[in-house]
């Protein structure tokens, strides 16, 4: 790169690009003002909906008797959820860069004799703005669940935005030092521990009949202002350091991050969640030592061995299984949430669905690259049935342990354990049904929505897989409403799960 008088100004290059783009754009300042007003209106509606939902939920909780096994304060659970969501966002931004170069920028900007720091300063600003916007959107329901006062809500949202900006700056610093590869794994571990830790603590405290201290709120306005000012100072310092490190970012790393971001963005706008997962998935690490599979004697055992190898070499999936099994327990042990069976049932669907998604990784890889399965002396249907063995075996443990802990204090622990085990085939089938679902169908009739016209075939494809899991969890939701598990319900759950599993696995076919 040229130096001294031959080096161009990065700010001048960005300014010239903006002017050239504006000269060819069809939008006016009035259109942009209308878009900004629409965005602010949508944000206000979102905040109002969150506030109304939280208020109605509090009224419903106040009208119900307290649950004896609910020992976790709501503030503690809100803090744990905030930590888990923050760690998840850090993992996402680490996978996307956070500073990256689009294909156009990689082709036109990076080869120029201009300072890379000046060229990428705009990308840093956009990354920080996006992180703050996402943190505010995610933090609204969490902060509303923690405090009701307007100063407390504003302080919580301000702290969330500052922490998001600080995390983005630190990620840029690590990206410049080429040491950010461990960040997604570490953030995933924090997410799993933030959910599983309080859930395990609540179960232990409920078992011994103890109590947990309350999470204190903002102590005083002066202390709140001092904390926010200190956080603002640290955030500004972190962003200044990140700005100084922009010039050290390599062109190859920027180009790779830009390709990942473009792949993920295209998947979001095309409503293809499967491609989004492929864009953001972590690589399967190599084993430190060779594994022996002496028990593999037949083709279906080779399929099982391959699935076990994929899961064993993906630590991210282990944390996903732990968090998925602990999420319903966290809801069932939290004061206020445990009194509303619908909330616990939603946590069951979300948690067990996350566990099923983790176990569907081998199927998704096989659907994307079916050559290995075609080389086996097995039919397509036999391969799918063999690939259902590992999800069923693992979900029997995850769902059984989760249901047992959810029913803690309700009596009949064996019945709760059997109910969770009986629901495992439905979620295993959901994992395979989602892994082998067909491509999106854009040729069907369209349906009007706030996002525009959406083909109905797209929605039918997106729900393929989760539909089997949600339907298979209906007996569990009934048990939560009853507050007990009669043995006839366990038998109905097992029969219903096996029927849904056979139907889902039987209709899941590999791609041609």
Secondary structure, DSSP 8 states (H G I E B T S, - for coil): ---GGG-B-HHHHHHHHHHHHHHT----HHHHHHHHHHHHHHHHHHHHHHHHHHHHHHHHHHTS---TT--B-HHHHHHHHHHHHHHHHHHHHHHH-SS---HHHHHHTTTSSB-HHHHHHHHHHHHHHHHHHHHHHHHHHHHHHH--SHHHHHHHHHHHHHHHHHHHHHHHHHHHTT--TTHHHHHHHHHHHHHHHHHHHHHHHHHHT-----------HHHHHHHHHHHHHHHHHHHHHHHHTGGG--HHHHHHHHHHHHHHHHHHHTT-HHHHHHHH-------SS----TT--SHHHHHHHHHHHHHHT-HHHHHHHHHHHHHHHHHHTBTTTTT-HHHHHHHHHHHHHHHHHHHTHHHHHHHH-THHHHTSSS-HHHHHHHHHHHHHHHHHHHHHHHHHHHTTTSS-HHHHHHHHHHHHHHHHHHHHHHHT------SS-EEEETTEEEEHHHHHHHTTTHHHHHHHTHHHHHHHHHTS--HHHHHHHHHHHHHHHHHHHHH-----
